[in-house]
């Protein structure tokens, strides 16, 4: 069997630099930084990127970049937007929970809603259309759907380790965790060990209304994604434990774990950038439920870009639409 991930790798490309600077500007906007501070931070970021290893994933570089931004600002610029995202998602939760419960396939529906939640990425976007993305996730086929493999492997697994991504998004992850728990599988959810962009920390996870049976832990790192070398020994033991199925949310977790080639990792995310979409050989906007050992697809489902922010769309000529 030809695995979909065979031969794929994610490294920094020239077009990543524009995204890095856009992320920097977004963090400064969130912080309300004055012109003097903005100039200092941009200079710091350019210096950091000048020494970063561009042979690694973009998430490795942005880890260093956002660490320096927080150091210069002296605070977490995404703190308030994370709280707003969580409150907004909690308002949607009762209706979405009913959608899952009334579905003929609750596990699949919960997984799709968890993927829809991945749009809540304020490191990349200034605004997001959560409702529209939910509609698309429920109505359209996934670009790659290893959902039956997920069902089979869950039944065989001893436990599940769920790698959280963004605050707010974590609320929708709770829907999938509930379905996993209903199969009799214990679930541990891993949050970041310190703030980074709008990723979910332990505090954010506890405010997300996750099922009370879920054991929430920190991964011991402020890295973007899951950079195993920078995580705690406790987290690495949980990640590597025999019989554990890993559900990994978001692009950065996919980027940083792509080279690990661990069995029984299921990546749930949306492809929101050109570079990653190129690696996947799929249109931007694609939604994926991807097993680390899953087969290559026989055909691609076009990514619906209509619900993405303008700067992530590709025009008919193939160029990026302007922000």
Secondary structure, DSSP 8 states (H G I E B T S, - for coil): --BTTTT------TTHHHHHHHHHHHHHHHHT--HHHHHHHHHHHHHHHHHS-TTS-HHHHHHHHHHHHHHHHTS-TTHHHHHHHHHHHHHHHHHHHHHHHTSTTHHHHHHHHHHHGGG--TTT-SS--HHHHHHHHHHS--SEE-HHHHHHHHHH-SEEEEE--BTTHHHHHHHHHHHHHHTT-EEEEEEBSS--TTB-BHHHHHTTT--TTSEEEE-S---SS--GGGS-HHHHHHHH-TTEEEEEESHHHHHHHGGG--SSEEEEEE--SHHHHHHHTS-TT-EEEEETT-B--SS-----GGGS-GGG-B-TTSSB---
